[in-house]
């Protein structure tokens, strides 16, 4: 069961979201004249299309799920207390980089000296 869960959350679901993302990007960005990444105004125009906006949302979902799975797997492998992981995962889903930052900080503080030496 665990192998399937890891595959689903780290590969199958993010890949499915990525396919939907690519389709929506192809459709949506053509609908937003003047959109781009050169300024905030261009990004705003870029996401004026519903298809592009949903693509952006799928982008966040795919990456947050992928990063959340990495956090869970790494935390379990490094024997970080599950309550610490539990704090990181909702934060990762809601505020992506903030959850990752929390995990990296917890990992640094709680990493056992033997693992720390192996990484150096």
GIHU-V397976 format. One record per run of one state. SS is the DSSP state (hx for helix, st for strand, lp for the rest). FROM is the first residue (numbers start at 1). LEN is the number of residues. If there is no record, write none. Layout:
BEGIN
{{SS	FROM	LEN} {SS	FROM	LEN}}
END
This chain:
BEGIN
{{lp	1	1} {hx	2	30} {lp	32	8} {hx	40	7} {lp	47	3} {hx	50	28} {lp	78	4} {hx	82	14} {lp	96	1} {hx	97	14} {lp	111	2} {hx	113	7} {lp	120	1}}
END
